[in-house]
Amino acid sequence: MCLAFTGLLFACKQPEARKPITYRSGTFIKESVQRNKNIVQDEEKIIQSVIKKDSAHHYYQSNLGFWYKYDVAVTTDSLLPKKGDIVKLDFEIYDIDNNLIYGKAETAPKVYAIDKQEIMVGLRHAVKLMHKGETISFIFPSHMAYGYLGDKQKIGTNVPLICKVTLNDIKPE
């Protein structure tokens, strides 16, 4: 009996693995990448148009993809914020047509620990370029601002923003 049972075990075929029903071609990712590239190109044109219209100021382009102009420059202080420093900011947020979205009363005073707290991506990098007492207007493409989600209040999806930031104080770590 035992031999017969063992024979039955070996006589049965092992079940074959099931084949996938659908195959993914990667087109969604490719389309998403192309869509994002198109958004960046369109925003670049809009931002360049804004900069061209403001011929009274010189704009600088950061290596991270945002632009800025000095409203109040400080040349006597060389201290820049670094990771862990506590900074006190006042800022306003405008749309690309310079319409106020959030005023200082809605955003200030903002105390931020450099690279240790959540803050808009563009501001995280922009603040590190500032000296105490400076006011700088930054133009952020949407991927450096609130991106495809917006802020779920006043800022919609894929909206480039202008942030006018004043760095009031730096407390080293």
C-alpha positions as CSV (number, residue, x, y, z in Angstrom):
1,M,0.0,0.0,0.0
2,C,2.8,2.3,0.9
3,L,4.5,1.6,-2.5
4,A,1.3,2.4,-4.4
5,F,0.8,5.7,-2.6
6,T,4.5,6.7,-3.3
7,G,4.0,5.8,-6.9
8,L,0.9,8.0,-7.1
9,L,2.9,10.9,-5.7
10,F,5.6,10.7,-8.3
11,A,3.2,10.0,-11.2
12,C,1.4,13.3,-10.6
13,K,2.8,16.3,-12.5
14,Q,3.9,19.4,-10.7
15,P,1.5,22.3,-11.3
16,E,2.8,24.9,-13.8
17,A,3.2,28.5,-12.8
18,R,0.4,30.7,-14.1
19,K,1.3,33.1,-16.9
20,P,0.6,36.8,-16.4
21,I,-2.6,37.9,-18.0
22,T,-1.5,41.4,-18.9
23,Y,1.9,42.8,-19.8
24,R,3.0,46.3,-19.0
25,S,4.8,48.1,-21.7
26,G,6.0,51.1,-19.7
27,T,4.0,53.5,-21.8
28,F,2.4,55.1,-18.8
29,I,5.8,56.0,-17.4
30,K,7.1,57.3,-20.7
31,E,3.9,59.4,-21.2
32,S,4.2,60.8,-17.7
33,V,7.9,61.7,-18.3
34,Q,7.0,63.5,-21.5
35,R,4.1,65.3,-19.9
36,N,6.4,66.5,-17.1
37,K,9.0,67.7,-19.7
38,N,6.3,69.6,-21.5
39,I,5.1,71.3,-18.3
40,V,8.7,72.3,-17.5
41,Q,9.2,73.7,-21.0
42,D,5.9,75.7,-20.9
43,E,6.7,77.1,-17.4
44,E,10.3,78.0,-18.6
45,K,8.8,80.1,-21.4
46,I,6.4,81.8,-19.0
47,I,9.1,82.5,-16.5
48,Q,11.5,83.9,-19.2
49,S,8.6,86.2,-20.3
50,V,8.2,87.5,-16.8
51,I,12.0,88.1,-16.4
52,K,12.1,89.9,-19.8
53,K,9.3,92.2,-18.8
54,D,11.1,93.2,-15.6
55,S,14.0,94.9,-17.3
56,A,14.7,97.1,-14.3
57,H,16.2,94.1,-12.4
58,H,18.9,91.5,-13.0
59,Y,17.8,88.0,-12.4
60,Y,20.1,85.1,-11.5
61,Q,19.4,81.5,-12.3
62,S,20.2,79.0,-9.6
63,N,21.8,75.6,-10.5
64,L,18.6,74.0,-9.1
65,G,16.3,75.6,-11.7
66,F,14.8,78.6,-10.1
67,W,15.4,82.3,-10.7
68,Y,15.8,85.3,-8.3
69,K,16.4,89.0,-8.0
70,Y,17.6,91.1,-5.1
71,D,15.1,93.5,-3.7
72,V,17.4,94.4,-0.8
73,A,20.9,93.1,-1.0
74,V,23.3,92.8,2.0
75,T,27.0,92.9,1.0
76,T,28.5,93.4,4.5
77,D,27.7,90.0,6.0
78,S,29.1,86.8,4.7
79,L,27.2,84.4,6.9
80,L,24.8,82.1,5.0
81,P,22.4,79.6,6.7
82,K,23.6,76.0,6.8
83,K,22.0,72.7,7.9
84,G,20.7,72.9,11.4
85,D,20.7,76.7,11.7
86,I,17.4,78.3,12.8
87,V,16.2,81.1,10.6
88,K,13.4,83.6,10.9
89,L,11.7,84.5,7.6
90,D,8.9,86.7,6.4
91,F,7.5,85.9,3.0
92,E,4.7,86.5,0.6
93,I,3.6,84.2,-2.2
94,Y,2.4,85.5,-5.6
95,D,1.2,83.8,-8.7
96,I,3.3,84.3,-11.9
97,D,1.3,87.4,-12.8
98,N,2.3,89.0,-9.5
99,N,-1.1,88.6,-7.8
100,L,-0.8,88.1,-4.1
101,I,-1.9,84.6,-2.9
102,Y,-0.6,84.6,0.7
103,G,0.6,87.8,2.5
104,K,3.1,88.1,5.3
105,A,0.2,88.0,7.8
106,E,-0.7,84.5,6.6
107,T,2.9,83.1,6.4
108,A,4.9,85.1,9.0
109,P,6.7,84.9,11.2
110,K,8.1,81.6,9.9
111,V,10.8,79.9,12.0
112,Y,12.6,77.2,10.1
113,A,15.4,74.8,11.0
114,I,17.5,74.5,7.8
115,D,17.1,71.0,6.2
116,K,15.4,69.6,9.4
117,Q,11.8,70.7,8.8
118,E,9.4,70.5,6.0
119,I,9.0,73.6,3.8
120,M,8.3,74.2,0.1
121,V,11.2,72.7,-1.9
122,G,12.2,75.9,-3.6
123,L,12.3,77.8,-0.3
124,R,14.4,75.1,1.3
125,H,17.1,75.8,-1.2
126,A,16.6,79.5,-1.7
127,V,17.0,80.4,2.0
128,K,20.6,79.0,1.9
129,L,21.5,81.8,-0.7
130,M,20.4,84.6,1.7
131,H,22.2,86.8,4.1
132,K,20.5,88.2,7.2
133,G,18.5,91.3,6.3
134,E,18.2,90.5,2.6
135,T,14.9,90.5,0.7
136,I,14.9,88.4,-2.5
137,S,12.2,87.6,-4.9
138,F,12.4,84.0,-6.1
139,I,10.6,82.6,-9.1
140,F,9.9,78.9,-8.7
141,P,8.7,76.5,-11.4
142,S,5.8,74.4,-10.1
143,H,8.1,71.4,-9.4
144,M,10.0,73.6,-7.0
145,A,6.8,74.9,-5.5
146,Y,3.7,72.8,-4.8
147,G,3.9,70.7,-7.9
148,Y,1.0,68.6,-9.3
149,L,-0.9,68.6,-6.0
150,G,-1.0,72.4,-5.2
151,D,-1.5,73.4,-1.6
152,K,-5.2,72.2,-1.6
153,Q,-6.3,75.7,-0.6
154,K,-5.3,78.7,-2.8
155,I,-2.6,77.2,-5.1
156,G,-3.7,74.9,-7.9
157,T,-1.8,72.2,-9.7
158,N,1.4,72.9,-11.7
159,V,1.5,76.6,-10.7
160,P,4.8,78.5,-10.9
161,L,5.1,80.9,-8.0
162,I,7.0,84.1,-7.0
163,C,8.0,84.2,-3.3
164,K,9.3,87.4,-1.9
165,V,11.4,86.4,1.1
166,T,13.1,88.5,3.9
167,L,15.6,86.7,6.0
168,N,15.3,88.4,9.4
169,D,17.6,86.3,11.6
170,I,20.0,83.4,11.6
171,K,20.8,81.4,14.7
172,P,23.7,79.0,14.2
173,E,23.2,75.5,15.3
